Amino acid sequence: MTHTDIVREGWLARLPPKLQAYALLGRFDRPIGAWLLFLPGLWSILLARPFLAEGLSLIARFALGAVLMRAAGCVVNDLWDRDLDRKVTRTQGRPLASGALSETEAALFLALLLIPSAAILLSLPRAAVVLGLASLLLVATYPLAKRVTYWPQVMLGFTFGWGAILGYAAVRGRLEAPAFALYAAAIFWILGYDTVYAHQDREDDALVGIKSTALLFGERSRPFLAVCYALTVAFLALAGALAHLGVGFYLVLLLPAALLARQVVRLDIDDPRLCLALFKANREVGLAVALALLAGIL
């Protein structure tokens, strides 16, 4: 069976064709991306130690914002990549590449996603609003990185990891050393897991001229992944130390460290389905980090 990220099953299959196309464009059928965008924000909110009511409110707004902005990012990505997507087996069924939606329809859908996203952002303190607006430049330009560098995963790290400073600013009204250490942890985590993800398209990417760390490192991806994940854990530990978290943080941090090590051991770059499964396993890694942060602040 040809490997593809278009799977019309469950609730998606019951939608009318046009609505199905919009759901696919926003990747609402694949929530893993929203999870991975949300988790660094969750970490930073917890690291900043808000009062309970404030923390729950921020977590709810960040969760909804992650769903909306991940969808918006996918629309931007597919608008940039519609011609490239037609040449890659896994992505040629995407709505813009296949012609199921027009560029105008995609642009209108993007506007509908950005309006409530803006409302959520404007409900945050001023420092967080400024940071949120600054992130739009990353969202708009990330899809271009794969055309000019073998390190687009770093650009994704800066973009998807932005919540690691945004959440902290939303609680404290400013940025401090623990937030920057957490941001570094998020960047290396994303650099690692998106390298795994990119191995699904390695051969097609090489043919159409798309660059990635998967192509750059190839058979050396396992040690590269080990370094990325080791630095993730190291910077998480540093963030905990700078924030004066309790010993419980370091004990529970062993859990996400073990989950990351398991990915390194299991990696097979020639098995695209396994690469996708390992990529998706990072939701549990992120939740385990959040659990460690909770253990450190309680």
Backbone as CSV, one residue per row, in Angstrom:
resi,resn,N_x,N_y,N_z,CA_x,CA_y,CA_z,C_x,C_y,C_z
1,MET,0.848,-1.193,0.000,0.000,0.000,0.000,0.887,1.248,0.000
2,THR,0.539,2.243,-0.823,1.295,3.475,-0.892,1.144,4.250,0.402
3,HIS,2.255,4.770,0.924,2.212,5.518,2.166,1.683,6.920,1.892
4,THR,0.642,7.316,2.609,0.016,8.623,2.427,-0.482,9.138,3.758
5,ASP,-0.605,10.469,3.879,-1.164,11.014,5.114,-2.629,11.391,4.937
6,ILE,-3.262,10.972,3.857,-4.685,11.202,3.632,-5.426,9.901,3.899
7,VAL,-6.149,9.854,5.013,-6.912,8.660,5.380,-8.339,9.094,5.685
8,ARG,-9.278,8.744,4.812,-10.665,9.164,4.976,-11.439,8.078,5.723
9,GLU,-11.372,8.158,7.050,-12.038,7.174,7.900,-12.803,7.881,9.006
10,GLY,-13.661,7.129,9.738,-14.359,7.657,10.905,-15.222,8.858,10.577
11,TRP,-15.172,9.872,11.466,-16.025,11.053,11.307,-15.707,11.802,10.025
12,LEU,-14.465,11.753,9.583,-14.076,12.460,8.365,-14.828,11.911,7.153
13,ALA,-14.988,10.614,7.091,-15.654,9.988,5.947,-17.135,10.348,5.868
14,ARG,-17.720,10.786,6.976,-19.147,11.112,6.995,-19.437,12.557,6.609
15,LEU,-18.402,13.354,6.425,-18.599,14.749,6.041,-18.880,14.872,4.543
16,PRO,-19.628,15.905,4.129,-19.768,16.195,2.698,-18.387,16.478,2.097
17,PRO,-18.217,16.239,0.801,-16.887,16.382,0.178,-16.202,17.713,0.436
18,LYS,-16.935,18.825,0.366,-16.296,20.127,0.558,-15.816,20.307,1.997
19,LEU,-16.668,19.958,2.960,-16.264,20.063,4.364,-15.107,19.109,4.663
20,GLN,-15.137,17.951,4.031,-14.041,16.998,4.205,-12.726,17.617,3.724
21,ALA,-12.790,18.339,2.628,-11.581,18.974,2.093,-11.045,20.023,3.058
22,TYR,-11.929,20.818,3.662,-11.481,21.817,4.630,-10.892,21.152,5.875
23,ALA,-11.513,20.063,6.330,-10.992,19.340,7.495,-9.601,18.786,7.213
24,LEU,-9.403,18.283,5.999,-8.084,17.770,5.615,-7.062,18.897,5.491
25,LEU,-7.497,20.050,4.975,-6.595,21.179,4.832,-6.091,21.640,6.199
26,GLY,-6.990,21.675,7.187,-6.611,22.093,8.530,-6.052,20.971,9.380
27,ARG,-5.968,19.757,8.820,-5.459,18.573,9.524,-6.256,18.287,10.802
28,PHE,-7.559,18.586,10.788,-8.367,18.322,11.970,-8.540,16.828,12.221
29,ASP,-8.269,16.034,11.197,-8.344,14.575,11.359,-7.085,14.024,12.019
30,ARG,-6.040,14.845,12.157,-4.762,14.407,12.734,-4.353,15.379,13.845
31,PRO,-4.893,15.178,15.032,-4.671,16.154,16.118,-3.259,16.177,16.675
32,ILE,-2.392,15.253,16.259,-1.058,15.197,16.833,-0.324,16.532,16.659
33,GLY,-0.505,17.204,15.542,0.173,18.475,15.323,-0.271,19.538,16.312
34,ALA,-1.580,19.571,16.622,-2.080,20.524,17.612,-1.526,20.209,18.993
35,TRP,-1.441,18.923,19.313,-0.842,18.522,20.587,0.603,19.025,20.695
36,LEU,1.369,18.807,19.645,2.791,19.163,19.682,3.009,20.669,19.701
37,LEU,2.064,21.427,19.154,2.139,22.878,19.245,1.746,23.357,20.637
38,PHE,0.778,22.693,21.241,0.256,23.073,22.557,1.220,22.754,23.700
39,LEU,1.908,21.635,23.610,2.660,21.137,24.769,3.755,22.083,25.275
40,PRO,4.592,22.702,24.422,5.564,23.664,24.974,4.893,24.813,25.715
41,GLY,3.718,25.238,25.250,2.977,26.274,25.961,2.500,25.779,27.319
42,LEU,2.027,24.555,27.371,1.624,23.957,28.641,2.808,23.897,29.604
43,TRP,3.961,23.466,29.085,5.162,23.410,29.935,5.459,24.783,30.544
44,SER,5.425,25.807,29.702,5.859,27.125,30.177,4.863,27.724,31.162
45,ILE,3.585,27.442,30.973,2.589,27.904,31.944,2.854,27.266,33.304
46,LEU,3.104,25.967,33.294,3.380,25.270,34.551,4.682,25.758,35.184
47,LEU,5.704,25.962,34.344,7.004,26.410,34.856,6.889,27.767,35.540
48,ALA,5.987,28.625,35.046,5.817,29.968,35.609,4.987,29.974,36.885
49,ARG,4.390,28.854,37.250,3.648,28.685,38.506,2.526,29.709,38.680
50,PRO,1.504,29.681,37.826,0.374,30.605,37.995,-0.529,30.143,39.146
51,PHE,-1.417,31.042,39.595,-2.473,30.621,40.500,-3.384,29.648,39.754
52,LEU,-4.099,28.806,40.483,-4.848,27.715,39.865,-5.838,28.206,38.811
53,ALA,-6.679,29.172,39.163,-7.700,29.639,38.223,-7.061,30.257,36.987
54,GLU,-6.025,31.064,37.208,-5.319,31.686,36.091,-4.685,30.626,35.196
55,GLY,-4.066,29.625,35.811,-3.399,28.574,35.045,-4.376,27.783,34.204
56,LEU,-5.514,27.420,34.788,-6.513,26.647,34.038,-7.066,27.467,32.873
57,SER,-7.287,28.762,33.103,-7.785,29.626,32.025,-6.768,29.729,30.892
58,LEU,-5.513,29.920,31.239,-4.472,30.018,30.212,-4.316,28.710,29.454
59,ILE,-4.345,27.593,30.154,-4.202,26.291,29.494,-5.335,26.076,28.493
60,ALA,-6.571,26.455,28.880,-7.708,26.300,27.968,-7.540,27.173,26.731
61,ARG,-7.105,28.420,26.921,-6.918,29.325,25.779,-5.762,28.872,24.888
62,PHE,-4.695,28.399,25.497,-3.566,27.898,24.704,-3.960,26.647,23.929
63,ALA,-4.788,25.791,24.518,-5.217,24.578,23.819,-6.045,24.924,22.587
64,LEU,-7.027,25.819,22.752,-7.846,26.229,21.607,-7.003,26.965,20.578
65,GLY,-6.118,27.834,21.057,-5.246,28.560,20.138,-4.341,27.635,19.354
66,ALA,-3.871,26.556,19.994,-3.008,25.601,19.302,-3.758,24.901,18.174
67,VAL,-5.014,24.538,18.422,-5.814,23.890,17.379,-5.995,24.830,16.189
68,LEU,-6.357,26.078,16.483,-6.609,27.046,15.418,-5.334,27.421,14.667
69,MET,-4.251,27.687,15.408,-3.023,28.134,14.751,-2.305,26.994,14.039
70,ARG,-2.443,25.780,14.561,-1.866,24.644,13.818,-2.583,24.505,12.484
71,ALA,-3.925,24.648,12.487,-4.676,24.578,11.238,-4.271,25.707,10.304
72,ALA,-4.124,26.923,10.858,-3.715,28.067,10.031,-2.333,27.829,9.435
73,GLY,-1.436,27.288,10.240,-0.098,26.989,9.733,-0.122,25.973,8.611
74,CYS,-1.009,24.984,8.726,-1.129,23.980,7.662,-1.633,24.605,6.368
75,VAL,-2.570,25.553,6.485,-3.074,26.228,5.288,-1.948,27.020,4.621
76,VAL,-1.184,27.768,5.431,-0.055,28.530,4.884,0.939,27.585,4.215
77,ASN,1.252,26.490,4.897,2.203,25.512,4.361,1.725,24.954,3.020
78,ASP,0.432,24.605,2.952,-0.086,23.988,1.724,-0.220,24.993,0.593
79,LEU,-0.444,26.260,0.920,-0.447,27.282,-0.122,0.947,27.432,-0.732
80,TRP,1.972,27.457,0.113,3.346,27.537,-0.386,3.726,26.285,-1.178
81,ASP,3.269,25.114,-0.688,3.801,23.836,-1.175,2.894,23.110,-2.165
82,ARG,1.831,23.739,-2.638,0.854,23.004,-3.443,1.488,22.342,-4.670
83,ASP,2.452,22.993,-5.293,3.099,22.396,-6.469,4.040,21.264,-6.066
84,LEU,4.785,21.462,-4.985,5.675,20.406,-4.491,4.883,19.202,-4.003
85,ASP,3.744,19.457,-3.337,2.943,18.359,-2.786,2.457,17.402,-3.879
86,ARG,2.231,17.922,-5.063,1.769,17.062,-6.164,2.841,16.057,-6.580
87,LYS,4.098,16.325,-6.228,5.211,15.470,-6.651,5.635,14.473,-5.580
88,VAL,5.041,14.579,-4.378,5.408,13.708,-3.264,4.262,12.759,-2.970
89,THR,4.537,11.467,-2.960,3.498,10.458,-2.822,2.615,10.690,-1.604
90,ARG,3.223,10.988,-0.449,2.462,11.103,0.794,1.526,12.298,0.801
91,THR,1.829,13.337,0.018,1.082,14.587,0.123,0.269,14.944,-1.120
92,GLN,0.340,14.130,-2.171,-0.315,14.539,-3.421,-1.838,14.520,-3.341
93,GLY,-2.396,13.901,-2.291,-3.843,13.914,-2.110,-4.352,15.071,-1.280
94,ARG,-3.467,15.953,-0.824,-3.905,17.100,-0.034,-4.815,18.006,-0.859
95,PRO,-5.772,18.699,-0.208,-6.822,19.418,-0.949,-6.333,20.408,-1.998
96,LEU,-5.291,21.193,-1.704,-4.808,22.144,-2.702,-4.031,21.452,-3.805
97,ALA,-3.252,20.452,-3.446,-2.486,19.726,-4.458,-3.390,18.953,-5.400
98,SER,-4.484,18.421,-4.869,-5.396,17.603,-5.682,-6.432,18.438,-6.420
99,GLY,-6.594,19.695,-6.042,-7.598,20.544,-6.678,-8.947,20.505,-6.007
100,ALA,-9.060,19.832,-4.862,-10.335,19.770,-4.148,-10.740,21.143,-3.609
101,LEU,-9.758,21.996,-3.327,-10.002,23.374,-2.898,-9.155,24.314,-3.739
102,SER,-9.670,25.517,-3.957,-8.912,26.530,-4.695,-8.077,27.361,-3.726
103,GLU,-7.165,28.129,-4.282,-6.338,29.007,-3.448,-7.205,30.057,-2.755
104,THR,-8.234,30.551,-3.429,-9.128,31.541,-2.823,-9.880,30.941,-1.643
105,GLU,-10.372,29.733,-1.810,-11.070,29.068,-0.707,-10.141,28.848,0.479
106,ALA,-8.907,28.485,0.201,-7.937,28.279,1.273,-7.635,29.591,1.998
107,ALA,-7.514,30.687,1.254,-7.226,31.982,1.858,-8.371,32.447,2.749
108,LEU,-9.607,32.229,2.316,-10.766,32.592,3.138,-10.821,31.735,4.401
109,PHE,-10.515,30.467,4.271,-10.477,29.566,5.422,-9.404,30.019,6.408
110,LEU,-8.265,30.459,5.887,-7.184,30.961,6.731,-7.657,32.170,7.533
111,ALA,-8.387,33.074,6.892,-8.905,34.249,7.595,-9.853,33.848,8.715
112,LEU,-10.688,32.852,8.462,-11.627,32.381,9.485,-10.896,31.772,10.683
113,LEU,-9.762,31.179,10.449,-8.976,30.614,11.539,-8.243,31.702,12.323
114,LEU,-7.780,32.735,11.631,-6.978,33.764,12.276,-7.808,34.721,13.137
115,ILE,-9.077,34.906,12.809,-9.906,35.842,13.588,-10.067,35.388,15.037
116,PRO,-10.534,34.154,15.308,-10.610,33.732,16.715,-9.235,33.577,17.355
117,SER,-8.223,33.226,16.556,-6.863,33.143,17.096,-6.413,34.501,17.612
118,ALA,-6.724,35.551,16.857,-6.361,36.910,17.273,-7.093,37.300,18.551
119,ALA,-8.355,36.902,18.663,-9.129,37.212,19.871,-8.504,36.564,21.101
120,ILE,-8.054,35.325,20.955,-7.397,34.634,22.072,-6.105,35.346,22.435
121,LEU,-5.311,35.699,21.428,-4.031,36.370,21.688,-4.250,37.696,22.403
122,LEU,-5.229,38.469,21.969,-5.466,39.785,22.554,-6.013,39.708,23.974
123,SER,-6.458,38.525,24.399,-6.932,38.351,25.768,-5.775,38.147,26.746
124,LEU,-4.546,38.008,26.220,-3.371,37.753,27.053,-2.706,39.072,27.464
125,PRO,-1.819,39.036,28.469,-1.069,40.242,28.848,-0.250,40.793,27.678
126,ARG,0.123,42.064,27.792,0.760,42.767,26.684,2.029,42.075,26.199
127,ALA,2.864,41.608,27.128,4.124,40.960,26.727,3.851,39.739,25.872
128,ALA,2.818,38.978,26.233,2.468,37.787,25.458,1.893,38.162,24.100
129,VAL,1.140,39.250,24.042,0.587,39.708,22.757,1.714,40.064,21.794
130,VAL,2.709,40.782,22.281,3.845,41.169,21.429,4.572,39.925,20.925
131,LEU,4.806,38.965,21.815,5.472,37.723,21.409,4.623,36.941,20.412
132,GLY,3.333,36.908,20.644,2.457,36.194,19.728,2.453,36.791,18.340
133,LEU,2.434,38.108,18.256,2.489,38.763,16.949,3.816,38.490,16.255
134,ALA,4.892,38.466,17.029,6.212,38.198,16.449,6.277,36.800,15.848
135,SER,5.542,35.858,16.426,5.585,34.478,15.936,4.968,34.329,14.547
136,LEU,4.136,35.292,14.146,3.477,35.185,12.840,4.498,35.187,11.707
137,LEU,5.611,35.880,11.900,6.659,35.886,10.875,7.225,34.481,10.692
138,LEU,7.406,33.755,11.792,7.891,32.383,11.705,6.870,31.495,11.005
139,VAL,5.603,31.650,11.367,4.542,30.832,10.765,4.500,31.045,9.253
140,ALA,4.651,32.292,8.822,4.533,32.619,7.397,5.731,32.153,6.584
141,THR,6.928,32.148,7.200,8.139,31.870,6.428,8.679,30.452,6.598
142,TYR,8.224,29.725,7.616,8.751,28.367,7.820,8.677,27.504,6.558
143,PRO,7.557,27.499,5.808,7.500,26.606,4.640,8.586,26.862,3.600
144,LEU,9.189,28.051,3.619,10.238,28.359,2.641,11.580,27.727,3.001
145,ALA,11.762,27.391,4.278,13.077,26.945,4.742,13.556,25.700,4.012
146,LYS,12.653,24.768,3.739,13.048,23.506,3.110,13.566,23.706,1.682
147,ARG,13.331,24.876,1.118,13.813,25.163,-0.229,15.251,25.684,-0.238
148,VAL,15.723,26.192,0.915,17.017,26.864,0.924,18.036,26.260,1.890
149,THR,17.598,25.394,2.800,18.529,24.844,3.780,18.179,23.398,4.114
150,TYR,19.200,22.644,4.515,18.969,21.280,4.987,18.506,21.256,6.444
151,TRP,18.282,22.419,7.028,17.892,22.514,8.433,16.514,23.148,8.619
152,PRO,15.515,22.817,7.811,14.189,23.412,8.049,13.594,22.977,9.384
153,GLN,14.068,21.841,9.908,13.577,21.375,11.200,13.948,22.339,12.327
154,VAL,15.055,23.056,12.172,15.412,24.070,13.159,14.395,25.205,13.127
155,MET,14.011,25.609,11.915,13.006,26.662,11.767,11.683,26.224,12.394
156,LEU,11.326,24.954,12.194,10.103,24.442,12.819,10.248,24.468,14.340
157,GLY,11.453,24.162,14.842,11.685,24.208,16.273,11.423,25.589,16.846
158,PHE,11.945,26.621,16.183,11.690,27.983,16.628,10.192,28.310,16.589
159,THR,9.493,27.781,15.576,8.081,28.104,15.387,7.194,27.327,16.358
160,PHE,7.307,25.992,16.356,6.453,25.164,17.201,6.842,25.271,18.679
161,GLY,8.079,25.652,18.951,8.507,25.787,20.334,8.204,27.138,20.950
162,TRP,7.625,28.059,20.172,7.397,29.425,20.626,6.561,29.485,21.905
163,GLY,5.669,28.518,22.061,4.839,28.489,23.264,5.645,28.392,24.538
164,ALA,6.883,27.900,24.451,7.730,27.748,25.634,8.118,29.092,26.235
165,ILE,8.085,30.155,25.451,8.286,31.488,26.011,6.969,32.254,26.117
166,LEU,6.024,31.944,25.230,4.751,32.664,25.224,3.956,32.398,26.500
167,GLY,3.892,31.151,26.931,3.141,30.827,28.140,3.740,31.456,29.375
168,TYR,5.049,31.470,29.441,5.739,32.069,30.591,5.440,33.567,30.654
169,ALA,5.500,34.226,29.508,5.205,35.654,29.461,3.754,35.938,29.812
170,ALA,2.856,35.023,29.461,1.444,35.202,29.766,1.192,35.158,31.278
171,VAL,2.013,34.409,31.998,1.864,34.313,33.449,2.636,35.415,34.159
172,ARG,3.913,35.588,33.808,4.796,36.499,34.536,4.815,37.919,33.963
173,GLY,4.361,38.090,32.717,4.416,39.413,32.101,5.795,39.793,31.603
174,ARG,6.734,38.861,31.624,8.107,39.112,31.185,8.783,37.764,30.932
175,LEU,9.958,37.804,30.333,10.737,36.590,30.105,11.908,36.548,31.075
176,GLU,12.197,35.339,31.553,13.303,35.127,32.479,14.084,33.902,32.033
177,ALA,15.223,33.669,32.680,16.127,32.599,32.270,15.455,31.227,32.149
178,PRO,14.565,30.818,33.074,13.946,29.491,32.929,13.189,29.322,31.606
179,ALA,12.560,30.403,31.142,11.800,30.320,29.886,12.722,30.089,28.697
180,PHE,13.887,30.734,28.686,14.820,30.553,27.578,15.403,29.141,27.568
181,ALA,15.674,28.590,28.758,16.150,27.208,28.830,15.065,26.245,28.334
182,LEU,13.820,26.518,28.701,12.713,25.672,28.249,12.544,25.764,26.733
183,TYR,12.706,26.959,26.185,12.612,27.152,24.735,13.696,26.353,24.020
184,ALA,14.906,26.357,24.548,15.988,25.566,23.954,15.644,24.082,23.985
185,ALA,15.069,23.617,25.103,14.656,22.211,25.197,13.628,21.885,24.124
186,ALA,12.650,22.784,23.946,11.600,22.555,22.947,12.183,22.511,21.536
187,ILE,13.129,23.395,21.249,13.727,23.442,19.913,14.441,22.130,19.591
188,PHE,15.250,21.625,20.527,15.964,20.376,20.261,15.006,19.184,20.190
189,TRP,13.949,19.204,20.989,12.933,18.151,20.923,12.296,18.128,19.538
190,ILE,11.898,19.289,19.058,11.241,19.387,17.752,12.213,19.043,16.633
191,LEU,13.442,19.497,16.735,14.466,19.153,15.744,14.593,17.637,15.628
192,GLY,14.553,16.946,16.765,14.650,15.491,16.750,13.436,14.832,16.142
193,TYR,12.248,15.147,16.672,11.075,14.410,16.202,10.692,14.764,14.770
194,ASP,11.000,15.994,14.320,10.669,16.312,12.928,11.664,15.700,11.957
195,THR,12.870,15.410,12.417,13.798,14.641,11.587,13.257,13.235,11.360
196,VAL,12.732,12.631,12.414,12.094,11.316,12.284,10.932,11.399,11.295
197,TYR,10.093,12.417,11.447,8.941,12.597,10.555,9.382,12.753,9.099
198,ALA,10.461,13.493,8.872,10.916,13.777,7.507,11.419,12.538,6.791
199,HIS,11.767,11.489,7.531,12.230,10.265,6.879,11.117,9.576,6.095
200,GLN,9.869,9.927,6.334,8.772,9.369,5.534,8.885,9.770,4.070
201,ASP,9.437,10.966,3.815,9.459,11.538,2.465,10.865,11.626,1.882
202,ARG,11.823,10.974,2.508,13.226,11.192,2.160,13.505,11.019,0.662
203,GLU,13.018,9.953,0.080,13.321,9.677,-1.332,12.627,10.663,-2.262
204,ASP,11.338,10.939,-1.993,10.613,11.899,-2.821,11.205,13.297,-2.685
205,ASP,11.567,13.668,-1.461,12.159,14.996,-1.238,13.438,15.173,-2.052
206,ALA,14.259,14.135,-2.087,15.506,14.211,-2.845,15.228,14.430,-4.330
207,LEU,14.178,13.818,-4.834,13.847,13.927,-6.257,13.346,15.323,-6.631
208,VAL,12.556,15.948,-5.723,11.945,17.237,-6.075,12.728,18.421,-5.528
209,GLY,13.828,18.168,-4.818,14.689,19.252,-4.362,14.346,19.831,-3.008
210,ILE,13.550,19.114,-2.207,13.244,19.565,-0.848,14.367,19.105,0.084
211,LYS,14.800,19.993,0.966,15.909,19.690,1.874,15.369,19.381,3.278
212,SER,16.119,18.566,4.025,15.729,18.235,5.395,16.916,17.642,6.128
213,THR,16.830,17.611,7.454,17.865,16.949,8.244,17.833,15.443,8.013
214,ALA,16.685,14.906,7.607,16.625,13.477,7.279,17.538,13.166,6.106
215,LEU,17.533,14.028,5.097,18.426,13.846,3.952,19.870,14.155,4.321
216,LEU,20.064,15.157,5.145,21.413,15.567,5.519,22.141,14.469,6.296
217,PHE,21.438,13.837,7.234,22.095,12.856,8.100,21.897,11.414,7.638
218,GLY,20.806,11.115,6.945,20.610,9.777,6.393,20.829,8.675,7.407
219,GLU,21.789,7.787,7.122,22.070,6.651,7.995,22.647,7.076,9.348
220,ARG,23.064,8.316,9.453,23.590,8.819,10.738,22.500,9.475,11.586
221,SER,21.250,9.245,11.226,20.148,9.902,11.931,20.006,9.432,13.367
222,ARG,20.335,8.158,13.644,20.187,7.674,15.015,21.074,8.450,15.995
223,PRO,22.398,8.585,15.751,23.201,9.388,16.687,22.784,10.848,16.731
224,PHE,22.346,11.391,15.597,21.862,12.767,15.598,20.638,12.898,16.494
225,LEU,19.716,11.941,16.384,18.518,11.959,17.219,18.890,11.833,18.697
226,ALA,19.860,10.980,18.992,20.312,10.811,20.380,20.835,12.124,20.944
227,VAL,21.605,12.871,20.145,22.137,14.156,20.595,20.999,15.153,20.830
228,CYS,20.063,15.218,19.889,18.930,16.146,20.030,18.146,15.866,21.308
229,TYR,17.852,14.604,21.541,17.038,14.256,22.704,17.819,14.391,24.004
230,ALA,19.115,14.120,23.971,19.935,14.334,25.168,19.958,15.817,25.539
231,LEU,20.076,16.685,24.543,20.062,18.124,24.805,18.683,18.583,25.279
232,THR,17.629,17.948,24.768,16.278,18.249,25.246,16.184,18.033,26.745
233,VAL,16.607,16.855,27.188,16.529,16.525,28.613,17.452,17.436,29.428
234,ALA,18.632,17.726,28.908,19.577,18.589,29.626,19.005,19.992,29.825
235,PHE,18.403,20.551,28.778,17.835,21.894,28.914,16.575,21.896,29.773
236,LEU,15.812,20.804,29.745,14.675,20.706,30.669,15.168,20.715,32.111
237,ALA,16.226,19.962,32.382,16.798,19.937,33.734,17.308,21.318,34.124
238,LEU,17.933,22.026,33.180,18.421,23.373,33.451,17.266,24.323,33.753
239,ALA,16.184,24.218,32.981,15.012,25.056,33.236,14.472,24.810,34.636
240,GLY,14.428,23.532,35.040,13.962,23.203,36.373,14.854,23.780,37.453
241,ALA,16.167,23.728,37.225,17.106,24.266,38.207,16.968,25.785,38.314
242,LEU,16.852,26.468,37.169,16.720,27.924,37.177,15.417,28.377,37.824
243,ALA,14.379,27.530,37.702,13.078,27.854,38.297,12.949,27.321,39.724
244,HIS,14.000,26.685,40.222,14.031,26.144,41.590,12.900,25.142,41.839
245,LEU,12.716,24.236,40.889,11.706,23.200,41.058,12.187,22.165,42.072
246,GLY,11.222,21.448,42.643,11.542,20.448,43.644,12.130,19.190,43.041
247,VAL,12.609,18.306,43.920,13.284,17.086,43.481,12.354,16.176,42.683
248,GLY,11.040,16.311,42.925,10.081,15.498,42.180,10.183,15.699,40.684
249,PHE,10.541,16.911,40.266,10.694,17.193,38.837,11.754,16.296,38.219
250,TYR,12.899,16.190,38.865,14.017,15.428,38.311,13.735,13.922,38.330
251,LEU,13.006,13.476,39.331,12.655,12.053,39.387,11.701,11.684,38.255
252,VAL,10.667,12.493,38.058,9.681,12.198,37.011,10.249,12.484,35.623
253,LEU,11.236,13.380,35.534,11.872,13.666,34.241,12.521,12.418,33.647
254,LEU,12.803,11.430,34.477,13.354,10.172,33.970,12.376,9.478,33.026
255,LEU,11.070,9.713,33.211,10.066,9.079,32.347,10.144,9.591,30.911
256,PRO,10.034,10.912,30.656,10.190,11.356,29.257,11.571,11.042,28.704
257,ALA,12.599,11.050,29.549,13.943,10.695,29.069,13.959,9.268,28.554
258,ALA,13.297,8.363,29.278,13.236,6.966,28.847,12.422,6.816,27.562
259,LEU,11.326,7.566,27.444,10.503,7.503,26.238,11.278,8.003,25.019
260,LEU,12.077,9.040,25.208,12.897,9.545,24.111,13.991,8.548,23.734
261,ALA,14.604,7.937,24.730,15.634,6.930,24.457,15.043,5.752,23.686
262,ARG,13.816,5.402,24.009,13.146,4.304,23.302,12.982,4.628,21.822
263,GLN,12.680,5.879,21.498,12.573,6.274,20.090,13.904,6.100,19.365
264,VAL,14.979,6.499,20.021,16.302,6.371,19.411,16.613,4.912,19.115
265,VAL,16.319,4.034,20.059,16.607,2.612,19.895,15.759,2.001,18.781
266,ARG,14.500,2.391,18.686,13.572,1.768,17.737,13.663,2.336,16.321
267,LEU,14.299,3.470,16.150,14.297,4.154,14.853,14.772,3.246,13.716
268,ASP,13.968,3.198,12.658,14.337,2.543,11.402,13.960,3.507,10.289
269,ILE,14.931,4.179,9.724,14.646,5.245,8.771,14.052,4.726,7.460
270,ASP,14.102,3.427,7.241,13.550,2.848,6.013,12.126,2.328,6.206
271,ASP,11.532,2.567,7.377,10.164,2.141,7.667,9.323,3.385,7.922
272,PRO,8.653,3.929,6.878,7.921,5.186,7.050,6.792,5.097,8.063
273,ARG,6.138,3.941,8.154,5.041,3.808,9.121,5.572,3.832,10.554
274,LEU,6.716,3.228,10.784,7.326,3.280,12.104,7.766,4.709,12.416
275,CYS,8.321,5.411,11.438,8.723,6.801,11.653,7.526,7.650,12.066
276,LEU,6.389,7.426,11.420,5.182,8.164,11.791,4.744,7.807,13.209
277,ALA,4.810,6.531,13.561,4.417,6.100,14.903,5.341,6.705,15.967
278,LEU,6.639,6.732,15.696,7.583,7.315,16.646,7.344,8.813,16.783
279,PHE,7.053,9.476,15.677,6.733,10.898,15.702,5.512,11.149,16.594
280,LYS,4.460,10.366,16.399,3.236,10.543,17.182,3.449,10.248,18.662
281,ALA,4.411,9.393,18.976,4.684,9.038,20.380,5.178,10.240,21.179
282,ASN,5.506,11.337,20.511,5.986,12.506,21.230,4.881,13.232,21.986
283,ARG,3.632,12.935,21.706,2.564,13.473,22.558,2.731,12.962,23.983
284,GLU,2.995,11.661,24.118,3.178,11.084,25.446,4.446,11.637,26.111
285,VAL,5.481,11.872,25.297,6.698,12.492,25.841,6.369,13.866,26.427
286,GLY,5.646,14.682,25.664,5.307,16.025,26.121,4.435,16.024,27.358
287,LEU,3.497,15.102,27.420,2.642,15.004,28.606,3.452,14.547,29.815
288,ALA,4.432,13.683,29.580,5.298,13.232,30.685,6.146,14.389,31.211
289,VAL,6.602,15.272,30.322,7.333,16.463,30.766,6.420,17.349,31.614
290,ALA,5.176,17.525,31.180,4.232,18.311,31.956,4.014,17.696,33.345
291,LEU,3.942,16.375,33.390,3.795,15.683,34.681,5.007,15.948,35.573
292,ALA,6.195,15.941,34.982,7.403,16.228,35.745,7.374,17.654,36.309
293,LEU,6.920,18.592,35.495,6.819,19.981,35.972,5.830,20.101,37.119
294,LEU,4.709,19.413,37.001,3.738,19.417,38.099,4.356,18.842,39.376
295,ALA,5.098,17.748,39.221,5.751,17.139,40.381,6.757,18.087,41.014
296,GLY,7.333,18.953,40.227,8.331,19.888,40.738,7.762,21.105,41.428
297,ILE,6.502,21.449,41.101,5.927,22.657,41.692,4.957,22.364,42.826
298,LEU,4.532,21.116,42.953,3.568,20.783,44.015,4.279,20.535,45.334
